[in-house]
């Protein structure tokens, strides 16, 4: 298998992977952020303390976190078909990827937000701030760097999951590695695909670290 | 300005009940600096947090500037709009400053103004005015981590004043600061109290804070106020625990001798009373301990002296001291006629 054959395959596979990871990250962020914040707010002693809601949310997140992704992906096939009309291809893979990443990111958000000093929350309340003020002006800005770090971890986990999505015909670099490397014994091509995945992960991690450093340095040196 | 009636707070933790406040009646008059002092665990932190309802009292009422906050709070756990609006008119500063590290100094002061719904331009102008007031006009763009503890607390004070409050609550605001910074922050509070007519309720475990800035004080123990009043009156009250703690005296009497604690206040502080006593009554006076300080602009002091002979042998000397307008106590003689006598004398 020559480079001329590999190149278009690699390009398409990379685009598909970025497409799946990009959309599922966006959905995971939109779903996980409020979920993570709610987990903190509804906890005992929280601003919206509500044991029942907290326990239910916690249980949902735990179930989502404990299912092996590959099993969840298969189990979600009917739902995926209902949402996007098909269970195959990169677009279909976004559904289980996003659903798997929401609870993952939610836990990371929860940890980050919980680390904000309660004194700051109290100060905002003493000024007459309500729950929205506390969330938008205290909890989120104060945990921003940590949230970005969590999002980076989520993106990288999603890159890993997206390769797994290849097993059920999700497309992207994962499918490529499985069909050519595993089924057609094109070992060299498989290693090249792995290298591409490693490069993507490294770039994401460096970008994430860069943003985190920017956000924390601003506080120290202004 | 601030009145609490029968304020009670009971915490439930793991089936046990802990009474943090046990029927506290506090009365802070407009324009005064009122200090609540007590050891940790005495309930003073719970008390100040009940004043702006950060902590919901189990029973009792809190009235600030004529508004019954406990009635505003309603039954729900969350703070409704009326309570939140009332809170914008009560400033609060904290032991650990509680500044947002993600915001500049100016941004921190603008936070309460954002809550009040001011425009960007109004916020900036007000924030810079307040920074000027606390002497940090050049730090507007700095981040809190770049400031010293004293500067951070000044930012905290500027932030607390953003809503033009009539009342400022200070929760151990100087406890994390060194003695010199403490003095300058207390001086700032004193100045604001005078310039703006700001009523200040502060809690502290440091007697020095009470001595330096407080007009009135209350001593808290086990969730109750055991003593309270105007500081200079308390000092003139024989047997006052607060006075004894403000000016601690040590030293014990030899057998057959009399210990006398004298409190000087007002004009008597400047007169040579002891040498007069020794000369006119031909008594050898030993001074065992003394403490002098300025409390609320008046020179105040306490002194423990030892006289030869038992208390009943010293009636004339004690009468002389009382005639000088001093508060005279005989410590460690609670049940003896000597103390009853000295109380009559006061």
Interface residues (C-beta under 8 A of the other chain):
Chain A: X47 X48 X49 X117 X119 X120 X122 X123 X124 X125 X126 X127 X128 X129 X130 X131 X133 X137 X138 X141 X142 X144 X218 X219 X220 X221 X222
Chain B: X52 X54 X77 X78 X79 X81 X84 X85 X86 X87 X88 X90 X92 X94 X96 X98 X100 X101 X102 X103 X104 X111 X112 X114 X115 X116 X141 X142 X143 X145 X146 X159 X162 X163 X169
